[in-house]
Amino acid sequence: MTENTQNQENVEAEKAGGILAKPATQAVLFVLALLYVVLPVDIIPDVVPIIGWLDDITVLLAGIINFLHYIKNKRSSVK
């Protein structure tokens, strides 16, 4: 596969990702996930044992996993 074809595929993949393929969007989503964990306003309050903490952990893990997938895709598109 030629380099030009590879670059064209990367551009098409980024377009397919839409707004989630933009670095600023990923940074905002990651910061929002961190704020959700830190701020006292939750969907399920932290005073509810176990379940209140699980929603924080879930949001934080989802933010981290999303960000890591984004980094992995960006690194593979650079090569």
Distance bins in CASP14 RR format, pairs under 12 A and 6 or more apart:
PFRMAT RR
TARGET T0000
AUTHOR 0000-0000-0000
RMODE 2
METHOD distances of the structure
MODEL  1
1 7 0 0 0 0 0 1 0 0 0 0 0
1 8 0 0 0 0 0 1 0 0 0 0 0
1 9 0 0 0 0 1 0 0 0 0 0 0
1 10 0 0 0 0 0 1 0 0 0 0 0
1 79 0 0 0 0 0 1 0 0 0 0 0
2 8 0 0 0 0 1 0 0 0 0 0 0
2 9 0 0 0 0 0 1 0 0 0 0 0
3 9 0 0 0 0 0 1 0 0 0 0 0
3 10 0 0 0 0 0 1 0 0 0 0 0
3 79 0 0 0 0 0 1 0 0 0 0 0
4 10 0 0 0 0 0 1 0 0 0 0 0
4 11 0 0 0 0 0 1 0 0 0 0 0
5 11 0 0 0 0 0 1 0 0 0 0 0
5 12 0 0 0 0 0 1 0 0 0 0 0
6 12 0 0 0 0 0 1 0 0 0 0 0
6 13 0 0 0 0 0 1 0 0 0 0 0
6 76 0 0 0 0 0 1 0 0 0 0 0
6 77 0 0 0 0 1 0 0 0 0 0 0
6 78 0 0 0 0 0 1 0 0 0 0 0
6 79 0 0 0 0 1 0 0 0 0 0 0
7 13 0 0 0 0 0 1 0 0 0 0 0
7 14 0 0 0 0 0 1 0 0 0 0 0
7 77 0 0 0 0 1 0 0 0 0 0 0
7 78 0 0 0 0 0 1 0 0 0 0 0
7 79 0 0 0 0 0 1 0 0 0 0 0
8 14 0 0 0 0 0 1 0 0 0 0 0
8 15 0 0 0 0 0 1 0 0 0 0 0
8 77 0 0 0 0 0 1 0 0 0 0 0
9 15 0 0 0 0 0 1 0 0 0 0 0
9 16 0 0 0 0 0 1 0 0 0 0 0
9 76 0 0 0 0 0 1 0 0 0 0 0
9 77 0 0 0 0 1 0 0 0 0 0 0
10 16 0 0 0 0 0 1 0 0 0 0 0
10 17 0 0 0 0 0 1 0 0 0 0 0
10 21 0 0 0 0 0 1 0 0 0 0 0
10 73 0 0 0 0 1 0 0 0 0 0 0
10 74 0 0 0 0 1 0 0 0 0 0 0
10 75 0 0 0 0 0 1 0 0 0 0 0
10 76 0 0 0 0 1 0 0 0 0 0 0
10 77 1 0 1 0 0 0 0 0 0 0 0
10 78 0 0 0 0 1 0 0 0 0 0 0
10 79 0 0 0 0 1 0 0 0 0 0 0
11 17 0 0 0 0 0 1 0 0 0 0 0
11 18 0 0 0 0 0 1 0 0 0 0 0
11 21 0 0 0 0 0 1 0 0 0 0 0
11 77 0 0 0 0 1 0 0 0 0 0 0
12 18 0 0 0 0 0 1 0 0 0 0 0
12 21 0 0 0 0 0 1 0 0 0 0 0
12 77 0 0 0 0 0 1 0 0 0 0 0
13 20 0 0 0 0 0 1 0 0 0 0 0
13 21 1 0 0 1 0 0 0 0 0 0 0
13 73 1 0 0 1 0 0 0 0 0 0 0
13 74 0 0 0 0 0 1 0 0 0 0 0
13 76 0 0 0 0 1 0 0 0 0 0 0
13 77 1 0 0 1 0 0 0 0 0 0 0
14 20 0 0 0 0 1 0 0 0 0 0 0
14 21 1 0 1 0 0 0 0 0 0 0 0
14 22 0 0 0 0 1 0 0 0 0 0 0
14 23 0 0 0 0 0 1 0 0 0 0 0
14 25 0 0 0 0 0 1 0 0 0 0 0
14 70 0 0 0 0 0 1 0 0 0 0 0
14 73 0 0 0 0 1 0 0 0 0 0 0
14 74 0 0 0 0 1 0 0 0 0 0 0
14 76 0 0 0 0 0 1 0 0 0 0 0
14 77 1 0 0 1 0 0 0 0 0 0 0
14 78 0 0 0 0 0 1 0 0 0 0 0
15 21 1 0 0 1 0 0 0 0 0 0 0
15 22 0 0 0 0 0 1 0 0 0 0 0
16 73 0 0 0 0 0 1 0 0 0 0 0
17 25 0 0 0 0 0 1 0 0 0 0 0
17 26 0 0 0 0 0 1 0 0 0 0 0
17 69 0 0 0 0 0 1 0 0 0 0 0
17 70 0 0 0 0 0 1 0 0 0 0 0
17 73 0 0 0 0 1 0 0 0 0 0 0
17 77 0 0 0 0 0 1 0 0 0 0 0
18 25 0 0 0 0 1 0 0 0 0 0 0
18 26 0 0 0 0 0 1 0 0 0 0 0
19 25 1 0 1 0 0 0 0 0 0 0 0
19 26 0 0 0 0 1 0 0 0 0 0 0
19 28 0 0 0 0 0 1 0 0 0 0 0
19 29 0 0 0 0 0 1 0 0 0 0 0
20 26 1 0 0 1 0 0 0 0 0 0 0
20 27 0 0 0 0 0 1 0 0 0 0 0
20 28 0 0 0 0 0 1 0 0 0 0 0
20 29 0 0 0 0 1 0 0 0 0 0 0
20 63 0 0 0 0 0 1 0 0 0 0 0
20 66 0 0 0 0 1 0 0 0 0 0 0
20 67 0 0 0 0 0 1 0 0 0 0 0
20 69 0 0 0 0 1 0 0 0 0 0 0
20 70 1 0 0 1 0 0 0 0 0 0 0
20 73 0 0 0 0 0 1 0 0 0 0 0
21 66 0 0 0 0 0 1 0 0 0 0 0
21 69 0 0 0 0 0 1 0 0 0 0 0
21 70 1 0 0 1 0 0 0 0 0 0 0
21 73 0 0 0 0 1 0 0 0 0 0 0
21 74 0 0 0 0 1 0 0 0 0 0 0
21 77 0 0 0 0 1 0 0 0 0 0 0
22 28 0 0 0 0 1 0 0 0 0 0 0
22 29 0 0 0 0 0 1 0 0 0 0 0
22 70 0 0 0 0 1 0 0 0 0 0 0
22 74 0 0 0 0 0 1 0 0 0 0 0
23 29 0 0 0 0 0 1 0 0 0 0 0
23 30 0 0 0 0 0 1 0 0 0 0 0
23 67 0 0 0 0 0 1 0 0 0 0 0
23 70 1 0 0 1 0 0 0 0 0 0 0
23 71 0 0 0 0 1 0 0 0 0 0 0
23 73 0 0 0 0 0 1 0 0 0 0 0
23 74 1 0 0 1 0 0 0 0 0 0 0
24 30 0 0 0 0 0 1 0 0 0 0 0
24 31 0 0 0 0 0 1 0 0 0 0 0
24 70 0 0 0 0 0 1 0 0 0 0 0
25 31 0 0 0 0 0 1 0 0 0 0 0
25 32 0 0 0 0 0 1 0 0 0 0 0
25 66 0 0 0 0 0 1 0 0 0 0 0
25 67 0 0 0 0 0 1 0 0 0 0 0
25 70 0 0 0 0 1 0 0 0 0 0 0
26 32 0 0 0 0 0 1 0 0 0 0 0
26 33 0 0 0 0 0 1 0 0 0 0 0
26 63 0 0 0 0 1 0 0 0 0 0 0
26 64 0 0 0 0 0 1 0 0 0 0 0
26 65 0 0 0 0 0 1 0 0 0 0 0
26 66 1 0 0 1 0 0 0 0 0 0 0
26 67 1 0 1 0 0 0 0 0 0 0 0
26 68 0 0 0 0 0 1 0 0 0 0 0
26 69 0 0 0 0 1 0 0 0 0 0 0
26 70 1 0 1 0 0 0 0 0 0 0 0
26 71 0 0 0 0 1 0 0 0 0 0 0
26 72 0 0 0 0 0 1 0 0 0 0 0
26 73 0 0 0 0 0 1 0 0 0 0 0
26 74 0 0 0 0 1 0 0 0 0 0 0
27 33 0 0 0 0 0 1 0 0 0 0 0
27 34 0 0 0 0 0 1 0 0 0 0 0
27 63 0 0 0 0 0 1 0 0 0 0 0
27 66 0 0 0 0 0 1 0 0 0 0 0
27 67 0 0 0 0 1 0 0 0 0 0 0
27 70 0 0 0 0 1 0 0 0 0 0 0
27 71 0 0 0 0 0 1 0 0 0 0 0
28 34 0 0 0 0 0 1 0 0 0 0 0
28 35 0 0 0 0 0 1 0 0 0 0 0
28 63 0 0 0 0 0 1 0 0 0 0 0
28 66 0 0 0 0 0 1 0 0 0 0 0
28 67 0 0 0 0 0 1 0 0 0 0 0
28 70 0 0 0 0 0 1 0 0 0 0 0
29 35 0 0 0 0 0 1 0 0 0 0 0
29 36 0 0 0 0 0 1 0 0 0 0 0
29 59 0 0 0 0 0 1 0 0 0 0 0
29 60 0 0 0 0 0 1 0 0 0 0 0
29 62 0 0 0 0 1 0 0 0 0 0 0
29 63 1 0 0 1 0 0 0 0 0 0 0
29 64 0 0 0 0 0 1 0 0 0 0 0
29 65 0 0 0 0 0 1 0 0 0 0 0
29 66 1 0 0 1 0 0 0 0 0 0 0
29 67 1 0 0 1 0 0 0 0 0 0 0
29 69 0 0 0 0 0 1 0 0 0 0 0
29 70 0 0 0 0 1 0 0 0 0 0 0
30 36 0 0 0 0 0 1 0 0 0 0 0
30 37 0 0 0 0 0 1 0 0 0 0 0
30 59 0 0 0 0 0 1 0 0 0 0 0
30 60 0 0 0 0 1 0 0 0 0 0 0
30 61 0 0 0 0 0 1 0 0 0 0 0
30 62 0 0 0 0 0 1 0 0 0 0 0
30 63 1 0 1 0 0 0 0 0 0 0 0
30 64 1 0 0 1 0 0 0 0 0 0 0
30 65 0 0 0 0 0 1 0 0 0 0 0
30 66 1 0 0 1 0 0 0 0 0 0 0
30 67 1 0 1 0 0 0 0 0 0 0 0
30 68 0 0 0 0 0 1 0 0 0 0 0
30 69 0 0 0 0 0 1 0 0 0 0 0
30 70 0 0 0 0 1 0 0 0 0 0 0
30 71 0 0 0 0 0 1 0 0 0 0 0
31 37 0 0 0 0 0 1 0 0 0 0 0
31 38 0 0 0 0 0 1 0 0 0 0 0
31 39 0 0 0 0 0 1 0 0 0 0 0
31 60 0 0 0 0 0 1 0 0 0 0 0
31 63 0 0 0 0 1 0 0 0 0 0 0
31 67 0 0 0 0 0 1 0 0 0 0 0
32 38 0 0 0 0 0 1 0 0 0 0 0
32 39 0 0 0 0 0 1 0 0 0 0 0
32 59 0 0 0 0 1 0 0 0 0 0 0
32 60 0 0 0 0 0 1 0 0 0 0 0
32 62 0 0 0 0 0 1 0 0 0 0 0
32 63 0 0 0 0 1 0 0 0 0 0 0
32 66 0 0 0 0 0 1 0 0 0 0 0
32 67 0 0 0 0 0 1 0 0 0 0 0
33 39 0 0 0 0 0 1 0 0 0 0 0
33 55 0 0 0 0 0 1 0 0 0 0 0
33 56 0 0 0 0 1 0 0 0 0 0 0
33 57 0 0 0 0 0 1 0 0 0 0 0
33 58 0 0 0 0 1 0 0 0 0 0 0
33 59 1 0 1 0 0 0 0 0 0 0 0
33 60 1 0 1 0 0 0 0 0 0 0 0
33 61 0 0 0 0 1 0 0 0 0 0 0
33 62 1 0 0 1 0 0 0 0 0 0 0
33 63 1 0 1 0 0 0 0 0 0 0 0
33 64 1 0 0 1 0 0 0 0 0 0 0
33 65 0 0 0 0 0 1 0 0 0 0 0
33 66 0 0 0 0 1 0 0 0 0 0 0
33 67 0 0 0 0 1 0 0 0 0 0 0
34 56 0 0 0 0 0 1 0 0 0 0 0
34 59 0 0 0 0 1 0 0 0 0 0 0
34 60 1 0 0 1 0 0 0 0 0 0 0
34 61 0 0 0 0 0 1 0 0 0 0 0
34 62 0 0 0 0 0 1 0 0 0 0 0
34 63 0 0 0 0 1 0 0 0 0 0 0
34 64 0 0 0 0 1 0 0 0 0 0 0
34 67 0 0 0 0 0 1 0 0 0 0 0
35 41 0 0 0 0 1 0 0 0 0 0 0
35 42 0 0 0 0 0 1 0 0 0 0 0
35 56 0 0 0 0 0 1 0 0 0 0 0
35 59 0 0 0 0 1 0 0 0 0 0 0
35 60 0 0 0 0 0 1 0 0 0 0 0
35 63 0 0 0 0 0 1 0 0 0 0 0
36 42 1 0 0 1 0 0 0 0 0 0 0
36 43 0 0 0 0 1 0 0 0 0 0 0
36 44 0 0 0 0 0 1 0 0 0 0 0
36 46 0 0 0 0 0 1 0 0 0 0 0
36 52 0 0 0 0 0 1 0 0 0 0 0
36 55 0 0 0 0 1 0 0 0 0 0 0
36 56 1 0 0 1 0 0 0 0 0 0 0
36 57 0 0 0 0 0 1 0 0 0 0 0
36 58 0 0 0 0 1 0 0 0 0 0 0
36 59 1 0 1 0 0 0 0 0 0 0 0
36 60 1 0 0 1 0 0 0 0 0 0 0
36 61 0 0 0 0 0 1 0 0 0 0 0
36 62 0 0 0 0 1 0 0 0 0 0 0
36 63 0 0 0 0 1 0 0 0 0 0 0
37 46 0 0 0 0 1 0 0 0 0 0 0
37 52 0 0 0 0 0 1 0 0 0 0 0
37 53 0 0 0 0 1 0 0 0 0 0 0
37 54 0 0 0 0 0 1 0 0 0 0 0
37 55 0 0 0 0 1 0 0 0 0 0 0
37 56 1 0 1 0 0 0 0 0 0 0 0
37 57 0 0 0 0 1 0 0 0 0 0 0
37 58 0 0 0 0 0 1 0 0 0 0 0
37 59 1 0 0 1 0 0 0 0 0 0 0
37 60 1 0 1 0 0 0 0 0 0 0 0
37 61 0 0 0 0 0 1 0 0 0 0 0
37 62 0 0 0 0 0 1 0 0 0 0 0
37 63 0 0 0 0 1 0 0 0 0 0 0
37 64 0 0 0 0 0 1 0 0 0 0 0
38 46 0 0 0 0 0 1 0 0 0 0 0
38 56 0 0 0 0 1 0 0 0 0 0 0
38 59 0 0 0 0 0 1 0 0 0 0 0
38 60 0 0 0 0 1 0 0 0 0 0 0
39 45 0 0 0 0 0 1 0 0 0 0 0
39 46 0 0 0 0 0 1 0 0 0 0 0
39 56 0 0 0 0 0 1 0 0 0 0 0
39 59 0 0 0 0 0 1 0 0 0 0 0
40 46 1 0 0 1 0 0 0 0 0 0 0
40 47 0 0 0 0 0 1 0 0 0 0 0
40 52 0 0 0 0 0 1 0 0 0 0 0
40 56 0 0 0 0 0 1 0 0 0 0 0
41 55 0 0 0 0 0 1 0 0 0 0 0
41 56 0 0 0 0 0 1 0 0 0 0 0
42 48 0 0 0 0 1 0 0 0 0 0 0
42 51 0 0 0 0 0 1 0 0 0 0 0
42 52 1 0 0 1 0 0 0 0 0 0 0
42 53 0 0 0 0 1 0 0 0 0 0 0
42 54 0 0 0 0 0 1 0 0 0 0 0
42 55 1 0 0 1 0 0 0 0 0 0 0
42 56 1 0 0 1 0 0 0 0 0 0 0
42 57 0 0 0 0 0 1 0 0 0 0 0
42 58 0 0 0 0 0 1 0 0 0 0 0
42 59 0 0 0 0 1 0 0 0 0 0 0
42 60 0 0 0 0 0 1 0 0 0 0 0
43 51 0 0 0 0 0 1 0 0 0 0 0
43 52 0 0 0 0 1 0 0 0 0 0 0
43 54 0 0 0 0 0 1 0 0 0 0 0
43 55 1 0 1 0 0 0 0 0 0 0 0
43 56 0 0 0 0 1 0 0 0 0 0 0
43 58 0 0 0 0 0 1 0 0 0 0 0
43 59 0 0 0 0 1 0 0 0 0 0 0
44 50 0 0 0 0 0 1 0 0 0 0 0
44 51 1 0 1 0 0 0 0 0 0 0 0
44 52 1 0 1 0 0 0 0 0 0 0 0
44 53 0 0 0 0 1 0 0 0 0 0 0
44 54 1 0 0 1 0 0 0 0 0 0 0
44 55 1 0 1 0 0 0 0 0 0 0 0
44 56 0 0 0 0 1 0 0 0 0 0 0
44 57 0 0 0 0 0 1 0 0 0 0 0
44 58 0 0 0 0 0 1 0 0 0 0 0
44 59 0 0 0 0 0 1 0 0 0 0 0
45 51 0 0 0 0 1 0 0 0 0 0 0
45 52 1 0 0 1 0 0 0 0 0 0 0
45 53 0 0 0 0 0 1 0 0 0 0 0
45 55 0 0 0 0 1 0 0 0 0 0 0
45 56 0 0 0 0 0 1 0 0 0 0 0
46 52 1 0 1 0 0 0 0 0 0 0 0
46 53 1 0 0 1 0 0 0 0 0 0 0
46 54 0 0 0 0 0 1 0 0 0 0 0
46 55 0 0 0 0 1 0 0 0 0 0 0
46 56 1 0 0 1 0 0 0 0 0 0 0
46 57 0 0 0 0 0 1 0 0 0 0 0
47 53 0 0 0 0 0 1 0 0 0 0 0
48 54 0 0 0 0 1 0 0 0 0 0 0
48 55 0 0 0 0 1 0 0 0 0 0 0
48 56 0 0 0 0 0 1 0 0 0 0 0
50 56 0 0 0 0 0 1 0 0 0 0 0
50 57 0 0 0 0 0 1 0 0 0 0 0
51 57 0 0 0 0 0 1 0 0 0 0 0
51 58 0 0 0 0 0 1 0 0 0 0 0
52 58 0 0 0 0 1 0 0 0 0 0 0
52 59 0 0 0 0 0 1 0 0 0 0 0
53 59 0 0 0 0 0 1 0 0 0 0 0
53 60 0 0 0 0 0 1 0 0 0 0 0
54 60 0 0 0 0 0 1 0 0 0 0 0
54 61 0 0 0 0 0 1 0 0 0 0 0
55 61 0 0 0 0 0 1 0 0 0 0 0
55 62 0 0 0 0 0 1 0 0 0 0 0
56 62 0 0 0 0 0 1 0 0 0 0 0
56 63 0 0 0 0 0 1 0 0 0 0 0
57 63 0 0 0 0 0 1 0 0 0 0 0
57 64 0 0 0 0 0 1 0 0 0 0 0
58 64 0 0 0 0 0 1 0 0 0 0 0
58 65 0 0 0 0 0 1 0 0 0 0 0
59 65 0 0 0 0 0 1 0 0 0 0 0
59 66 0 0 0 0 0 1 0 0 0 0 0
60 66 0 0 0 0 0 1 0 0 0 0 0
60 67 0 0 0 0 0 1 0 0 0 0 0
61 67 0 0 0 0 0 1 0 0 0 0 0
61 68 0 0 0 0 0 1 0 0 0 0 0
62 68 0 0 0 0 0 1 0 0 0 0 0
62 69 0 0 0 0 0 1 0 0 0 0 0
63 69 0 0 0 0 1 0 0 0 0 0 0
63 70 0 0 0 0 1 0 0 0 0 0 0
63 71 0 0 0 0 0 1 0 0 0 0 0
64 70 0 0 0 0 0 1 0 0 0 0 0
64 71 0 0 0 0 0 1 0 0 0 0 0
65 71 0 0 0 0 0 1 0 0 0 0 0
65 72 0 0 0 0 0 1 0 0 0 0 0
66 72 0 0 0 0 0 1 0 0 0 0 0
66 73 0 0 0 0 0 1 0 0 0 0 0
67 73 0 0 0 0 0 1 0 0 0 0 0
67 74 0 0 0 0 0 1 0 0 0 0 0
68 74 0 0 0 0 0 1 0 0 0 0 0
68 75 0 0 0 0 0 1 0 0 0 0 0
69 75 0 0 0 0 0 1 0 0 0 0 0
69 76 0 0 0 0 0 1 0 0 0 0 0
70 76 0 0 0 0 0 1 0 0 0 0 0
70 77 0 0 0 0 0 1 0 0 0 0 0
71 77 0 0 0 0 0 1 0 0 0 0 0
71 78 0 0 0 0 0 1 0 0 0 0 0
72 78 0 0 0 0 0 1 0 0 0 0 0
72 79 0 0 0 0 0 1 0 0 0 0 0
73 79 0 0 0 0 0 1 0 0 0 0 0
END
